[in-house]
Amino acid sequence: MNAELLALALEAAHRAGRLLRDGRPADLGVKATKSSPIDVVTEMDLAAERLITGFLTGRRPDDALLGEEGGLSTGTSGVRWIVDPLDGTVNYLYGLPQWAVSIAAEADGETVAAAVEVPMRGETYWAVRGGGAFRRTAAGEQALRPRPSPPLDQALIGTGFNYVAAMRAGQAAVAARLVPRVRDIRRSGSAAVDLCDVAGGRLDGFYERGLSPWDFAAGDLIVREAGARTGGRPGGRPDGDLTVAASEGVFAELQPLLDELGAWHDRHG
């Protein structure tokens, strides 16, 4: 069944990615806002989610579905789809290339298949539980592996900032204390892309507070199947308080440091 779920996730992500890449209107504007006035939704987010949910429910009508832009249905099959139709909406709005379509399939509460389409990089990432993680480009397919772990002070770390002002202030305070202790910090604007970049060795690690399940569900499986680690606070799984992903050695240093710095809360200063 996992292979069937992966095939559907890949096809839905590819269709949505093509719609977003080729159908972007020249006068694209903000359709609505979510958590704050700068947390935007465009007409293309909504169109991509309609495409994905229509495709998936048409083929598996008994599955549950959770989508970022309001797509929600209960099911009876034990399978749930977690969909981010456009991760990196602000990048997309401004014409920046770092955005993705992210789709994960859960079976009985465990993520078993994942696909992340990054159209402007010409890349597709995917994983099946227990089957490894892969990237496809025009040059072909390759298995994903994280970079060999450097010492933390030589690690390149990705992160993101929330659109709620109080949370952003806390994240900025953590980043200010972290940056002297790592090689550097990158902020791409798409958690799904950052997680795939950890899996493929373009980042040594990634962390962020305030993510929702659709932001990290697919990327989390891809990272783990590539051979890196993910978690939340020490001993916990990735969640809205904190999501951490890194190669083994970097994770062992980064996760407890983030916990010490208070990356899981907003009370700083």
C-alpha positions in Angstrom: 0.0 0.0 0.0 2.8 2.4 0.8 4.0 2.3 -2.8 0.5 3.2 -4.0 0.4 6.1 -1.5 3.8 7.3 -2.7 2.7 7.2 -6.4 -0.4 9.3 -5.6 1.6 11.8 -3.5 4.2 12.2 -6.3 1.6 12.7 -9.0 -0.5 15.2 -6.9 2.6 17.1 -6.0 3.8 17.2 -9.6 0.4 18.4 -10.9 0.2 21.1 -8.3 3.8 22.2 -8.9 3.2 22.5 -12.6 0.0 24.6 -11.9 1.9 26.9 -9.6 4.9 27.3 -11.9 3.1 27.7 -15.2 -0.1 29.3 -13.9 1.3 32.1 -11.8 -0.5 35.3 -12.9 1.6 38.4 -13.6 -0.6 40.4 -11.2 -0.6 37.8 -8.4 -1.8 39.4 -5.1 -2.8 38.5 -1.6 -6.1 36.7 -1.3 -6.3 36.5 2.5 -4.1 36.5 5.6 -3.8 33.8 8.3 -2.0 34.2 11.6 -1.0 37.9 11.0 -1.3 40.6 8.3 2.0 39.4 6.8 1.1 35.7 6.8 -0.5 35.6 3.4 -2.5 33.3 1.2 -2.7 33.8 -2.5 -5.2 32.6 -5.0 -2.7 30.1 -6.2 -2.4 28.5 -2.7 -6.1 27.8 -2.8 -6.1 26.6 -6.4 -3.2 24.2 -5.7 -5.0 22.8 -2.6 -8.2 22.3 -4.6 -6.2 20.4 -7.3 -4.5 18.2 -4.7 -7.5 17.4 -2.6 -9.7 16.7 -5.7 -7.0 14.3 -7.1 -6.5 12.4 -3.8 -10.2 12.1 -2.8 -11.1 11.1 -6.4 -8.8 8.1 -6.1 -9.1 7.3 -2.3 -12.4 8.7 -1.1 -12.3 7.0 2.2 -9.0 8.7 3.4 -8.8 11.6 5.8 -7.2 14.8 4.7 -5.6 17.8 6.5 -4.7 20.7 4.3 -3.1 24.1 5.2 -5.6 26.2 3.5 -8.7 24.7 5.1 -8.9 21.3 3.4 -10.2 19.0 6.1 -12.1 15.7 5.9 -12.4 12.7 8.1 -12.0 9.2 6.7 -12.5 5.5 7.6 -9.5 3.9 5.9 -6.9 4.7 8.5 -4.9 6.8 6.0 -4.6 10.5 6.3 -3.0 12.9 3.8 -1.2 16.0 5.2 -1.0 18.7 2.5 0.9 21.9 2.1 0.0 23.1 -1.4 2.5 25.9 -1.4 5.2 26.0 1.3 6.9 29.4 0.9 4.0 31.5 -0.1 5.8 34.8 0.5 8.7 33.6 -1.7 6.2 32.7 -4.4 4.4 36.1 -4.1 7.7 37.9 -4.6 9.0 35.6 -7.4 11.7 34.0 -5.3 12.4 30.3 -6.2 12.4 28.7 -2.8 8.9 27.2 -2.6 7.5 23.7 -2.7 4.5 21.4 -2.7 4.6 19.1 0.3 2.4 15.9 0.6 2.6 13.2 3.3 0.5 10.1 3.8 0.0 8.7 7.3 -1.3 5.2 8.0 -2.6 4.6 11.5 -0.8 7.7 12.7 2.6 7.0 11.3 4.0 8.8 8.2 4.6 6.1 5.5 5.1 8.1 2.3 6.2 11.6 1.4 6.7 13.8 -1.7 8.1 17.3 -1.9 8.1 19.0 -5.3 10.4 22.0 -5.8 9.5 23.2 -9.3 11.9 26.2 -9.6 14.8 24.0 -8.8 13.6 21.2 -11.0 13.7 18.8 -8.1 11.4 16.1 -6.7 12.1 14.5 -3.3 10.4 11.4 -1.9 10.6 8.7 0.7 8.7 5.6 1.8 9.0 4.4 5.3 11.9 1.8 5.5 12.8 2.4 1.8 15.2 5.3 1.8 14.9 8.8 0.5 15.6 10.0 -3.1 15.8 13.1 -5.3 15.0 13.3 -9.0 16.3 16.0 -11.3 16.7 16.2 -15.1 20.0 14.4 -14.6 18.3 11.4 -13.0 17.6 9.9 -9.6 19.9 9.6 -6.6 19.7 8.4 -3.1 19.8 11.1 -0.5 22.5 11.2 2.2 23.2 13.9 4.8 26.7 15.5 4.9 29.2 13.9 7.3 28.7 15.7 10.6 31.2 18.5 11.2 31.7 20.0 14.7 28.8 22.4 15.5 31.0 25.5 15.0 31.5 24.4 11.4 27.9 23.5 10.7 25.6 25.4 8.3 22.1 25.6 9.9 18.8 26.6 8.3 16.0 28.2 10.2 12.8 30.1 9.7 10.8 32.9 11.4 7.1 32.9 12.3 4.7 35.6 11.1 3.4 36.3 14.7 5.4 39.2 16.1 6.0 37.8 19.6 7.2 34.5 18.2 9.5 36.3 15.7 11.1 38.3 18.4 11.9 35.2 20.4 13.2 33.4 17.3 15.5 36.4 16.6 16.9 36.3 20.1 17.7 32.6 19.8 19.3 33.1 16.4 21.5 36.0 17.8 22.8 33.6 20.5 23.2 30.7 18.1 25.0 32.3 15.2 28.4 32.8 17.0 28.4 29.0 17.7 27.8 27.7 14.2 29.4 28.3 10.8 26.4 30.4 9.7 22.6 30.5 9.5 20.4 30.4 6.4 16.8 31.3 6.1 15.2 30.1 2.9 11.5 30.8 3.6 10.4 27.2 3.1 10.6 24.5 5.9 9.9 21.8 3.4 12.8 22.8 1.2 15.1 23.2 4.2 14.3 19.7 5.4 15.0 18.3 2.0 18.3 20.2 2.0 19.3 18.5 5.3 18.5 15.1 3.8 20.5 15.9 0.6 23.5 17.4 2.3 23.0 21.1 1.5 22.5 22.0 5.1 24.0 20.4 8.2 20.9 21.1 10.2 17.6 22.9 10.5 15.4 24.1 13.4 12.3 26.1 13.7 9.6 27.0 16.2 5.9 27.4 15.3 5.6 24.9 12.4 2.4 23.1 11.7 2.1 19.4 10.7 1.8 20.2 7.0 5.1 22.2 7.2 7.2 19.3 8.3 5.3 16.0 7.8 6.8 15.1 4.4 10.2 16.6 5.1 10.5 14.8 8.4 10.2 11.4 6.8 12.5 12.3 4.0 15.2 13.4 6.5 14.9 10.3 8.6 14.9 7.9 5.6 18.1 9.7 4.3 19.8 8.8 7.5 19.7 12.0 9.5 17.7 12.6 12.7 14.7 14.6 13.6 13.0 15.6 16.9 11.5 18.3 19.0 12.7 19.0 22.5 15.0 16.4 23.9 13.1 13.1 23.9 10.2 14.4 21.8 9.1 14.3 18.3 8.9 17.4 16.0 6.0 19.6 16.8 4.8 23.2 16.9 7.1 24.0 19.8 10.3 22.9 18.1 11.3 21.0 15.0 15.0 20.0 14.7 16.6 18.0 11.8 20.3 17.4 11.4 23.0 14.8 10.6 23.7 12.5 13.5 26.6 14.3 15.1 25.2 17.8 14.5 21.8 16.8 16.0 23.5 15.5 19.1 25.0 19.0 19.7 22.3 21.2 18.2 19.2 19.8 19.9 20.3 20.3 23.5 21.8 23.7 22.7 18.5 24.9 21.2 16.7 23.6 24.3 19.1 25.5 26.5 18.6 28.6 24.5 14.9 28.4 24.8 14.1 27.9 21.1 10.8 26.2 22.1 9.3 29.3 23.7 8.9 33.0 23.2 10.0 34.4 26.5 13.4 36.0 25.9 15.1 39.1 27.2 
